[in-house]
Amino acid sequence: MTGTTGPARLATRRSTMATSQSQLVADAITARTGQEIELVLVTSFGDVTKAHLTQLGGTGVFVNALRDELTADSVDFAVHSLKDLPTTPAEGLVLAAIPERDDPRDALCARDGLAFADLPAGSRIGTGSPRRVAQLRALRPDLEYVPIRGNAETRLGKVASGELDAVVLAYAGLGRVGRMADVTDVFDPDQVLPAPGQGALAVECRADRGAGDLAYLASVDHPATRLAVVAERTVLAELEAGCAAPVGAHAVHDAGSGELRLRAAVVATDGSEAVRGERTAVLSGTADLKGAAALGRDLARSMIADGADRIVAAAFAERDAPTES
C-alpha cells in the first residue's frame, strides 16, 4: 500500500459528478500538503441498477463498493457525497475529513428559464428524491412529479428534449459538473430544506490508518461543516430514516456567537402533512461534536413527539407496497 511517499489512491465512483468532486478534494490535499493523489474508479450498485432509489431504500447503494475497496486495503481513502452515507458508522472505517460545504440548496432547471412559481399547472417535474417531492408538492400540488434516475446530464437532457418541463437537482452538484447555466431557480431552505449533509463531501479511510500515515487527509477538514452535518445526520438517525426518506435538515454554525441553529422537516409524500422544528444551542467550540449531536437528538425527539416518526413510517410503507403488474 502507498503511504505518503508515493501517490495516494482515492476510490471514487465513475460518474462525472463523483470524479469531479473527488478531484476537487485531491487537488485541495495536494495544494495544502504536497501529497500526490491518483483516482481509482469504482462501480457501485447504485450506478448500475435501473431501479428507483425509493425502491432500493437508498441507504448505502452508492457507497458500499467504495467501502469494500477500503476494507480490502486496496485504496487509501474514498470520497463520497455525504448525503449518501448511512448514519450508522461502518466498522473499521472513519470519516477522516469533511471539507467545507458548498451551497446545500436545491435548484430548479426548467424550460424557457422559468422559475418554480411560474411553471404552468400540470408541468412535469423530474426528481428521484421523496424529500423533494414531498416539500415541493406542499408548495405546488398542481404540478406533476415524475421519478427519474440517471446522472445530471441525463436528467437535464430530459428537459432539453421536452420530456419534462423541469428537474430538481442539488445546486452544489450542478456547480461541480459545470452546469450552473441550466439553473433557473434556487430554493431557499425556508421553502425546501435540503437533505442532511447535502452539499458536503465525506473523506473516509480505514480507522487503523487515519491518524498515522494518512494524516494529510486532515488538511481538508472543516470543523464548522462537521458540526453542522453531525447535527443534521443525528436527526436522520433518531428518526431511523435513510437518505430516501422525506426528511430535510439544515444547520448553520455562527462562529461569532458559537450558536448552532438547526432546522428539520418531515413531510408526507403527498404534501398534505408536515412536522417541522427548530432548535439552537451555544456550543463550546467547533470541536463540540457531542453538543451538535445532542442538539440533533433533542430536535428529532421533539418532532417524534409531534408524529414525525409516523410520517416516515407511512412513507416507507408506501415505498414497499407491491405494485400492480
C-alpha positions in Angstrom: 0.0 0.0 0.0 1.0 3.6 -0.6 1.8 5.9 2.3 2.8 9.5 1.9 5.9 8.7 -0.2 4.0 7.9 -3.4 0.7 8.8 -5.0 -2.2 8.0 -2.6 -5.1 6.0 -4.1 -8.5 7.7 -3.9 -11.5 5.5 -4.6 -14.4 7.2 -6.4 -17.5 6.3 -8.3 -17.2 6.6 -12.1 -19.8 9.3 -12.7 -18.8 12.8 -13.9 -20.2 14.2 -10.6 -18.3 11.8 -8.4 -15.0 12.1 -10.3 -15.3 15.9 -10.4 -15.8 16.2 -6.6 -13.1 13.6 -5.9 -10.7 15.6 -8.0 -11.6 18.8 -6.1 -10.6 17.0 -2.8 -7.5 15.5 -4.3 -6.4 18.9 -5.7 -7.0 20.6 -2.3 -4.9 17.9 -0.4 -2.1 18.3 -2.9 -2.1 22.1 -2.7 -2.0 22.0 1.1 0.4 19.1 1.7 2.1 18.2 -1.5 0.7 14.7 -1.3 0.1 13.4 -4.8 -3.3 11.6 -5.4 -4.5 9.2 -8.1 -8.1 8.4 -8.7 -9.3 4.8 -8.7 -12.6 4.4 -10.5 -15.1 2.0 -8.8 -18.6 1.0 -10.0 -21.3 0.9 -7.3 -24.6 -0.9 -7.3 -26.4 2.4 -7.4 -24.7 3.2 -10.6 -25.7 0.1 -12.5 -29.2 -0.7 -11.2 -32.2 0.5 -13.1 -34.5 0.6 -10.0 -35.5 3.8 -8.5 -33.8 4.7 -5.2 -37.2 4.7 -3.4 -37.4 1.0 -4.2 -33.9 0.3 -3.1 -34.2 2.2 0.2 -31.3 4.4 -0.9 -29.0 3.7 2.0 -25.6 2.6 1.0 -26.3 1.9 -2.6 -23.7 4.4 -3.8 -21.1 3.8 -1.1 -20.7 0.1 -0.4 -18.4 -0.7 -3.3 -16.0 2.1 -2.2 -16.1 0.8 1.3 -15.3 -2.7 0.1 -12.1 -1.3 -1.5 -11.2 0.4 1.7 -11.8 -2.7 3.8 -9.7 -4.7 1.4 -6.9 -2.1 1.8 -6.6 -1.8 -2.0 -7.0 2.0 -1.8 -6.0 4.6 0.8 -9.2 6.6 1.1 -12.6 7.3 -0.6 -14.7 10.4 -1.3 -18.5 10.2 -1.0 -21.3 12.7 -1.2 -22.1 12.9 2.5 -25.8 12.8 2.0 -25.4 9.3 0.5 -23.6 7.9 3.6 -25.7 5.7 6.1 -25.9 7.3 9.5 -24.6 4.1 11.2 -20.8 4.1 11.2 -19.1 1.4 9.1 -17.0 -1.0 11.2 -13.3 -0.3 10.8 -13.7 3.0 8.9 -13.7 6.6 10.0 -14.6 10.0 8.5 -11.1 11.4 8.3 -12.3 14.7 6.9 -15.4 16.7 5.9 -14.3 19.5 3.6 -16.1 22.9 3.8 -19.6 22.5 2.5 -20.7 24.0 -0.8 -24.2 25.6 -1.2 -26.6 23.0 0.2 -29.8 24.2 -1.5 -31.8 22.5 -4.2 -32.0 24.0 -7.7 -34.7 24.0 -10.4 -33.6 23.6 -14.0 -36.7 24.4 -16.1 -37.6 25.0 -19.8 -37.7 28.5 -21.1 -35.9 29.9 -18.0 -39.0 29.5 -15.8 -38.9 29.9 -12.1 -40.8 27.5 -9.9 -43.7 29.9 -9.2 -44.1 30.5 -12.9 -44.4 26.9 -14.1 -47.9 26.3 -15.6 -50.2 23.9 -13.7 -49.7 20.4 -14.8 -46.0 20.9 -15.6 -43.9 17.7 -15.2 -41.1 18.0 -12.7 -38.5 15.2 -12.5 -36.8 14.2 -9.3 -35.7 10.9 -7.7 -36.0 12.3 -4.2 -39.1 11.7 -2.0 -37.9 14.6 0.2 -38.0 17.0 -2.7 -41.3 15.7 -4.0 -43.0 16.0 -0.5 -41.8 19.6 0.1 -42.4 20.7 -3.5 -45.9 19.2 -3.6 -46.7 21.0 -0.4 -45.8 24.3 -2.3 -47.3 23.4 -5.7 -49.8 20.5 -5.6 -50.9 21.4 -9.1 -47.7 20.1 -10.6 -46.9 16.5 -11.7 -43.8 15.0 -10.0 -42.1 12.3 -12.0 -39.5 9.8 -10.6 -36.3 9.8 -12.6 -32.8 8.2 -12.4 -29.5 9.0 -14.1 -26.7 11.5 -13.8 -27.1 15.2 -14.0 -26.5 15.3 -17.7 -29.2 12.6 -18.4 -31.7 14.4 -16.2 -31.1 17.8 -17.8 -31.4 16.1 -21.2 -35.0 15.2 -20.4 -35.8 18.9 -20.1 -33.9 19.8 -23.3 -35.8 17.1 -25.2 -39.2 18.2 -23.9 -39.9 15.0 -22.0 -40.0 17.0 -18.7 -40.7 20.7 -18.0 -38.1 20.8 -15.3 -35.8 18.8 -13.0 -34.7 19.5 -9.4 -31.1 18.8 -8.5 -28.5 19.8 -5.9 -27.2 23.2 -6.6 -23.7 22.2 -5.4 -23.6 19.2 -7.7 -24.6 21.3 -10.8 -21.7 23.6 -10.0 -19.2 20.7 -9.7 -20.1 19.5 -13.2 -20.2 22.9 -14.8 -24.0 23.2 -15.4 -24.8 26.3 -13.4 -26.1 28.0 -16.6 -29.0 25.5 -16.5 -30.3 26.7 -13.1 -33.5 28.8 -13.4 -34.4 29.0 -9.7 -32.9 28.1 -6.3 -35.0 27.0 -3.3 -34.3 28.8 -0.1 -34.2 26.5 2.9 -37.3 28.3 4.2 -39.1 26.8 1.2 -37.4 23.4 0.8 -35.0 22.1 3.5 -32.1 20.2 1.9 -31.2 16.6 2.7 -29.0 16.1 5.8 -25.4 16.6 4.7 -26.3 17.9 1.2 -23.6 20.0 -0.4 -20.9 18.3 1.8 -18.4 15.7 0.9 -17.0 12.9 3.1 -13.4 11.6 3.1 -13.4 8.1 4.5 -10.5 5.8 5.3 -9.6 2.8 7.5 -9.6 3.5 11.2 -6.2 1.9 11.7 -4.6 4.3 9.2 -6.4 7.6 9.6 -4.3 9.1 12.4 -1.0 7.8 11.1 0.3 7.7 7.5 -2.9 9.3 6.1 -2.7 12.4 8.4 -2.6 14.6 5.2 -6.4 14.0 4.9 -7.0 16.3 7.9 -5.7 19.2 5.9 -9.1 19.5 4.2 -11.3 19.0 7.2 -13.6 22.0 8.0 -14.7 21.8 11.7 -17.8 24.1 11.3 -19.1 22.0 8.5 -18.6 18.8 10.5 -20.5 20.4 13.4 -23.5 21.2 11.1 -23.7 17.9 9.4 -23.4 15.9 12.7 -26.5 17.7 13.9 -28.3 17.2 10.7 -27.4 13.5 10.4 -28.3 12.9 14.1 -31.9 14.0 13.2 -32.0 11.4 10.5 -30.6 8.7 12.7 -33.0 9.4 15.5 -35.9 9.2 13.0 -34.5 5.8 11.8 -34.7 7.2 8.3 -32.4 6.9 5.4 -31.4 9.1 2.5 -34.5 8.1 0.6 -36.9 9.3 3.4 -38.8 12.6 3.1 -36.6 14.2 5.8 -34.9 17.6 5.4 -32.4 19.2 7.8 -30.1 22.2 7.7 -27.8 23.5 10.4 -25.7 26.7 10.4 -22.9 27.5 12.9 -22.2 31.1 13.8 -18.6 31.5 14.6 -19.0 34.7 16.5 -21.7 33.6 19.0 -20.8 29.9 18.9 -24.5 29.2 18.2 -25.6 26.2 16.1 -29.1 26.7 14.6 -30.8 23.5 13.3 -34.0 23.2 11.4 -35.7 20.0 10.2 -38.8 18.9 8.5 -40.6 15.6 7.8 -43.3 16.0 5.1 -45.8 13.4 3.9 -45.1 12.3 0.3 -48.4 13.8 -0.8 -47.5 17.1 0.8 -50.6 17.0 3.0 -48.9 16.8 6.4 -45.7 18.1 7.9 -43.8 18.2 11.2 -41.3 21.0 11.4 -39.0 22.0 14.1 -36.1 24.3 15.1 -33.5 24.3 17.9 -30.4 26.3 18.7 -27.6 25.6 21.1 -24.4 27.5 22.1 -21.5 25.2 21.7 -18.2 25.3 23.4 -16.3 25.5 20.1 -16.1 23.8 16.7 -14.8 20.6 18.3 -18.0 20.2 20.3 -19.4 17.4 18.3 -21.2 15.9 21.3 -23.1 19.2 21.6 -24.0 19.1 17.9 -25.3 15.5 18.3 -27.3 16.4 21.4 -28.9 19.2 19.5 -29.9 16.9 16.7 -31.3 14.3 19.2 -33.3 17.0 21.0 -34.9 18.3 17.9 -35.6 14.8 16.5 -37.3 13.6 19.7 -39.5 16.7 19.9 -40.5 16.0 16.3 -41.2 12.4 17.0 -43.5 13.5 19.9 -45.4 15.5 17.2 -45.8 12.5 14.9 -42.7 12.7 12.6 -42.0 9.0 13.0 -45.5 8.1 11.8 -44.9 10.2 8.6 -41.6 8.4 8.0 -43.2 5.0 8.6 -46.0 5.8 6.2 -43.5 6.9 3.5 -41.6 3.6 3.9 -44.9 1.6 3.7 -45.8 3.4 0.5 -42.4 2.7 -0.9 -42.6 -1.0 0.0 -46.2 -1.6 -1.1 -46.5 -4.1 -4.0 -47.2 -2.5 -7.4 -49.6 -3.9 -10.0 -48.0 -5.5 -13.0 
